[in-house]
Amino acid sequence: MKKTEKKYIFIFFLLALILRVSFILTLDNSVDVWGDWWDELGWKIASGKGYWVNNPYFQDGPKFFAWRSPGFPLFLAIIYKIFGHNFFAAKIGLAILSSITVVLLYLLGKILVDEKTGFLASLIYSIYPASIFWTGYLAPVTLEILLMVGFILFFYKGEDGKIYKSFIISGLFLGFGIITRSLFIIFIPILFFYFLIKERKNFLKNFLLVVIPTFLIVIPWGIRNYKIFNKIVISSTEGGIVCYIANNSNSLKEPTGYWNPPQEFFERFKGMSELEINKALYKESLNFIISNPKIYLKLVFDRFIRFWRLFPHTFSGPGSSYKTYHQIISLLFSAPLIILGFLGLLKHIKKWRKFLLVYLVIIGWSLPIILFFKTVIRYREPLTPFFIIFSVMFFRKNVEK
């Protein structure tokens, strides 16, 4: 790496960090307005109290031990172990992660296209409002984005230079992704399919180079859960309810696109275990989908719009609802990035072999959410770095002539 290159990377990292810390300083960092169990679990790990939450369905019910995936709480636990139960320190940690993503995005743009694309993508992401915004809240969005970019970056480094060590690092990122957001597991069959298409001669060897490190990260979580449940569990047990609230006859009537049932609904699950409730909710969702195909298709269309919308709704938000200025800022940045990003994808479709993994990642991440789960705009954020790269490619292709 050249000296000038290092200098610009450092400048972008510093710019990103300054913007994120400046935003964090405008917030009340004495409270966790996000909630949602993340902070609670992180503090429990840090203080040696185990990994569990009170029963989310019944006040007098047994504890839940796999309600949330452990990746983000483990990150918080490291911060809390060093600095105590300090929300400000945790947010600074997120600011650093997001600033590292800026550097990784430069490297990814450079490998996929060229150095200039990497610089421009990195600069855009350093000032991208949503990437700044999510560092101010104790939610896993920032970590998910870092893990996604790291996974793809090191995969391409391994493929580009036949560097097997990079495949291993890519697998480690994927493993941490799976224990942070269960959806990352979809990339294991996608990688198998990818290698089968592109590397038929060495596909099994390369596939295992990625997947074995992945499982080395996931196995401790699986073993821990096996000891508790006597079953192998590597996903969170919240998936069933997130699926059900998005797939029922009331969801279309709700402005959010999902329906939170009253307590009476859950009485039918009284006495069931954590895993049994999760399975029952998935089963109810599937039964609804099979029995109501027309309503289901309407719900899928609604979730498609919500996933790709260019600004958030004002009825939701961390702590309080999003304001009009949030919508305006989001629209000003998201509209060109998503529109130009899609145009860039289409413009370079002839080079599909080169960008195949990125295409598969975009489809593999978005499709399960849209088809089966509650959908909100932040679930799209791990894909944003790829749309930034493709929007830069489209812009350069049409401007630099």
C-alpha positions in Angstrom: 0.0 0.0 0.0 1.4 3.4 -1.1 2.0 6.2 1.5 -0.5 8.5 -0.2 -3.1 5.6 -0.1 -2.5 5.1 3.6 -2.8 8.8 4.2 -6.2 9.1 2.5 -7.5 6.0 4.3 -6.4 7.5 7.6 -8.1 10.8 6.7 -11.4 9.0 5.9 -11.2 6.9 9.1 -10.6 10.1 11.1 -13.4 12.0 9.3 -15.8 9.1 10.0 -14.8 8.8 13.6 -15.2 12.6 14.2 -18.6 12.7 12.6 -19.8 9.7 14.6 -18.5 10.8 18.0 -19.9 14.3 17.3 -23.3 12.8 16.8 -23.0 10.6 19.9 -22.2 13.7 21.9 -25.6 15.3 21.0 -27.4 12.3 22.6 -28.3 11.6 26.2 -25.8 8.8 26.8 -26.9 8.2 30.4 -29.8 6.0 29.2 -30.3 3.2 26.7 -33.3 4.2 24.7 -33.2 1.2 22.4 -33.7 -1.5 25.0 -34.6 -4.7 23.2 -32.5 -6.9 25.6 -29.1 -6.2 23.9 -27.7 -4.1 26.8 -29.2 -6.3 29.4 -27.5 -9.4 27.9 -24.2 -7.6 27.4 -24.2 -6.5 31.0 -25.1 -10.0 32.3 -22.2 -11.5 30.4 -19.8 -8.8 31.7 -20.9 -9.2 35.3 -20.9 -13.0 35.2 -24.7 -13.5 35.5 -25.0 -15.8 32.6 -26.9 -15.4 29.3 -30.7 -15.4 29.7 -33.8 -13.1 29.7 -37.0 -13.3 31.6 -39.8 -15.1 29.8 -40.9 -12.6 27.1 -44.4 -14.2 26.9 -45.3 -15.0 30.6 -44.2 -13.1 33.7 -44.1 -16.3 35.7 -42.7 -18.4 32.9 -39.2 -20.0 32.8 -36.2 -18.0 31.6 -35.3 -17.9 27.9 -31.7 -18.9 27.1 -31.4 -18.3 23.4 -33.8 -15.4 22.8 -31.1 -13.3 21.2 -28.0 -14.2 19.2 -24.9 -13.6 21.3 -22.7 -11.7 18.9 -23.7 -8.1 19.8 -24.1 -8.8 23.5 -20.5 -10.2 23.5 -19.3 -7.0 21.9 -21.1 -4.9 24.6 -19.7 -7.3 27.3 -16.1 -6.6 26.2 -16.8 -2.8 26.4 -18.5 -3.1 29.8 -15.8 -5.4 31.2 -13.2 -2.6 30.5 -15.3 0.5 31.2 -18.1 -0.7 33.4 -21.8 -0.4 32.5 -21.1 2.7 30.3 -23.4 3.5 27.4 -21.2 6.2 26.1 -18.2 3.9 25.9 -20.3 1.3 24.1 -21.4 3.9 21.5 -17.8 5.0 21.0 -17.0 1.4 20.4 -19.7 1.4 17.7 -18.2 4.6 16.2 -14.9 2.8 15.9 -16.4 -0.2 14.3 -18.2 2.0 11.7 -15.0 3.9 11.0 -13.2 0.6 10.4 -16.0 -0.3 8.0 -15.0 2.9 6.0 -11.5 1.5 5.6 -12.8 -2.0 4.7 -15.1 -0.5 2.1 -12.2 1.3 0.4 -10.3 -2.1 0.2 -13.4 -3.8 -1.2 -14.0 -1.1 -3.8 -10.4 -1.4 -4.8 -10.5 -5.1 -5.3 -13.9 -5.2 -7.0 -13.2 -2.2 -9.3 -10.2 0.1 -8.8 -8.6 2.4 -6.3 -10.6 5.5 -7.2 -13.9 3.6 -6.7 -12.7 2.5 -3.3 -11.8 6.0 -2.3 -15.2 7.4 -3.4 -17.2 4.6 -1.8 -15.2 5.1 1.4 -15.7 8.8 1.4 -19.5 8.4 0.8 -19.8 5.9 3.6 -17.9 8.1 6.0 -20.6 10.8 5.7 -23.6 8.5 5.1 -26.2 9.6 7.7 -27.6 6.2 8.6 -24.1 4.8 9.3 -23.6 7.7 11.7 -27.0 7.5 13.2 -26.8 3.8 14.2 -23.6 4.3 16.2 -25.7 6.3 18.7 -27.9 3.4 19.7 -27.2 0.0 21.3 -28.4 -2.1 18.4 -26.5 -4.6 16.3 -26.8 -2.7 12.9 -23.3 -1.3 12.9 -21.7 -4.6 13.8 -23.7 -6.5 11.1 -22.5 -4.0 8.5 -18.9 -4.5 9.5 -19.2 -8.3 9.5 -20.9 -8.3 6.1 -18.2 -6.1 4.5 -15.4 -8.0 6.1 -16.9 -11.4 5.0 -17.1 -10.2 1.3 -13.8 -8.3 1.3 -11.7 -11.2 2.5 -13.5 -13.6 0.3 -12.7 -11.6 -2.8 -9.1 -11.2 -1.5 -8.8 -15.0 -1.3 -10.4 -15.5 -4.7 -8.5 -12.7 -6.4 -5.0 -13.7 -5.3 -5.7 -17.4 -4.4 -4.7 -16.4 -0.8 -6.1 -19.2 1.3 -5.5 -17.3 4.5 -8.1 -14.7 3.3 -10.7 -17.4 2.8 -10.1 -18.4 6.4 -10.5 -14.8 7.6 -13.7 -14.5 5.5 -15.0 -17.6 7.2 -14.3 -16.1 10.6 -16.3 -12.9 9.7 -19.1 -15.2 8.5 -19.1 -17.1 11.7 -19.3 -14.0 13.8 -22.1 -12.8 11.5 -24.1 -16.0 12.2 -23.9 -15.5 15.9 -24.8 -11.9 15.5 -27.7 -12.2 13.1 -29.0 -15.7 12.3 -29.7 -14.7 8.7 -26.0 -14.8 7.9 -26.3 -18.7 7.8 -28.0 -18.3 4.4 -24.6 -17.6 2.9 -23.3 -21.1 3.6 -25.5 -22.7 0.9 -24.9 -19.6 -1.3 -21.2 -20.1 -1.1 -21.5 -23.8 -2.0 -23.6 -22.8 -5.0 -21.1 -20.1 -5.9 -18.0 -22.3 -5.7 -19.8 -25.0 -7.8 -20.4 -22.5 -10.6 -17.0 -20.7 -10.5 -14.5 -23.2 -9.0 -15.6 -26.6 -10.0 -12.0 -28.0 -9.9 -11.3 -26.8 -6.4 -14.8 -26.0 -5.2 -14.8 -28.4 -2.2 -11.4 -27.3 -0.9 -12.2 -23.6 -1.2 -15.6 -24.1 0.3 -14.2 -25.9 3.3 -11.5 -23.2 3.8 -14.4 -20.7 4.4 -16.9 -22.9 6.2 -14.6 -24.7 8.7 -13.6 -21.4 10.4 -17.2 -20.4 10.3 -18.3 -23.4 12.2 -15.4 -23.0 14.7 -17.0 -19.7 15.7 -20.5 -21.0 15.8 -19.8 -24.4 17.5 -19.3 -23.0 21.1 -22.8 -21.3 20.9 -24.2 -24.6 19.5 -22.6 -26.7 22.3 -23.8 -24.3 25.0 -27.3 -24.5 23.7 -27.1 -28.3 23.3 -26.3 -28.5 27.0 -29.4 -26.5 27.9 -31.9 -27.8 25.3 -30.5 -31.2 24.4 -30.8 -30.1 20.8 -28.5 -28.2 18.5 -29.7 -24.6 18.3 -27.6 -22.0 16.5 -30.3 -19.4 15.7 -32.2 -17.2 18.2 -35.5 -18.4 19.5 -37.1 -15.0 18.7 -37.5 -16.0 15.0 -40.9 -17.6 15.4 -42.6 -14.5 16.8 -40.9 -12.2 14.3 -42.2 -14.4 11.5 -45.7 -14.7 13.0 -46.3 -11.0 13.6 -45.6 -10.5 9.9 -47.8 -13.3 8.6 -51.3 -13.1 9.9 -54.6 -11.6 8.8 -54.2 -8.5 10.9 -50.7 -7.4 9.6 -52.0 -5.6 6.5 -54.2 -3.4 8.7 -51.3 -2.2 10.7 -49.3 0.9 9.6 -46.1 -1.0 10.7 -46.9 -3.9 8.4 -46.9 -6.3 11.4 -49.3 -7.1 14.2 -48.3 -7.6 17.9 -50.9 -10.0 19.3 -52.5 -9.3 22.7 -51.5 -11.4 25.7 -54.5 -13.7 25.3 -53.1 -15.0 22.1 -50.1 -16.4 23.9 -52.1 -18.4 26.4 -52.2 -21.3 24.1 -48.5 -21.7 24.5 -48.5 -21.7 28.3 -46.5 -24.6 29.6 -44.4 -25.0 26.4 -40.7 -24.7 26.4 -38.7 -21.9 24.7 -38.0 -24.1 21.6 -41.6 -25.4 21.5 -43.1 -21.9 21.4 -40.7 -20.8 18.7 -41.6 -23.9 16.6 -45.3 -23.4 17.2 -45.2 -19.8 16.0 -43.3 -20.8 12.9 -45.9 -23.5 12.3 -48.8 -21.0 12.7 -47.1 -18.7 10.2 -46.6 -21.4 7.7 -50.3 -22.5 8.1 -51.4 -19.0 7.5 -49.3 -18.6 4.3 -50.5 -21.9 2.9 -54.2 -21.2 3.7 -54.2 -17.5 2.6 -52.0 -17.2 -0.5 -53.6 -14.0 -1.7 -53.2 -12.1 1.6 -49.7 -13.5 1.8 -48.7 -12.1 -1.6 -50.1 -8.7 -0.5 -48.0 -8.9 2.6 -44.9 -9.8 0.6 -45.4 -6.9 -1.7 -45.9 -4.6 1.3 -42.7 -5.9 2.9 -40.8 -5.5 -0.5 -41.8 -1.8 -0.5 -40.8 -1.4 3.2 -37.4 -3.0 2.7 -36.5 -0.8 -0.3 -38.2 2.4 0.8 -36.0 5.5 0.7 -36.9 7.0 4.1 -38.2 5.7 7.4 -41.8 6.0 8.7 -42.5 8.6 11.4 -44.4 6.1 13.6 -41.2 4.3 14.6 -37.7 5.0 15.7 -35.3 4.4 18.6 -36.7 5.9 21.8 -39.0 8.3 19.9 -40.5 8.4 16.4 -38.4 9.6 13.5 -38.8 13.2 12.7 -39.5 14.8 9.3 -35.9 16.0 9.1 -34.8 12.3 9.5 -36.9 11.5 6.5 -35.5 14.4 4.4 -31.9 13.5 5.2 -32.6 9.8 4.5 -34.2 10.6 1.2 -31.4 12.9 0.0 -28.8 10.2 0.6 -30.7 6.9 0.1 -32.6 7.9 -3.1 -29.4 8.4 -5.2 -27.6 5.5 -3.6 -30.3 2.9 -4.1 -31.4 4.1 -7.5 -27.9 4.6 -8.9 -26.9 1.4 -7.2 -29.5 -0.7 -9.0 -28.6 1.0 -12.2 -25.0 0.2 -11.6 -25.9 -3.5 -11.0 -27.8 -3.6 -14.3 -25.1 -1.7 -16.2 -22.5 -4.2 -15.2 -24.7 -7.3 -15.6 -22.4 -8.5 -18.4 -19.6 -8.9 -15.8 -21.9 -11.1 -13.7 -19.2 -13.7 -13.0 -17.0 -11.0 -11.3 -19.9 -9.6 -9.2 -21.8 -12.9 -8.8 -21.2 -13.2 -5.1 -22.4 -9.6 -4.4 -25.6 -10.3 -6.4 -26.2 -13.5 -4.5 -25.6 -11.7 -1.1 -28.1 -9.0 -2.0 -30.7 -11.6 -3.0 -29.8 -14.0 -0.1 -30.1 -11.2 2.5 -33.2 -9.4 1.3 -35.4 -12.3 0.1 -35.9 -14.2 3.3 -36.7 -11.0 5.2 -39.2 -9.9 2.6 -40.8 -13.4 2.2 -41.1 -14.3 5.9 -40.3 -11.7 8.5 -41.2 -8.3 10.0 -39.5 -5.8 7.7 -38.1 -2.4 8.7 -35.7 -0.2 6.8 -32.7 -0.8 9.0 -32.6 -4.5 8.0 -31.4 -3.2 4.6 -28.3 -1.4 6.0 -25.9 -4.4 5.7 -26.4 -4.2 1.9 -25.8 -0.4 1.7 -22.0 -0.6 1.2 -22.6 -2.7 -2.0 -25.1 -0.2 -3.3 -22.6 2.6 -2.6 -19.9 0.8 -4.7 -22.3 0.2 -7.6 -23.6 3.7 -7.5 -20.1 5.0 -7.8 -19.4 2.6 -10.7 -22.6 3.9 -12.5 -21.7 7.5 -11.9 -18.1 7.1 -13.1 -19.2 5.1 -16.1 -21.6 7.9 -17.2 -19.6 11.0 -16.2 -15.9 10.1 -16.8 -15.8 9.8 -20.6 
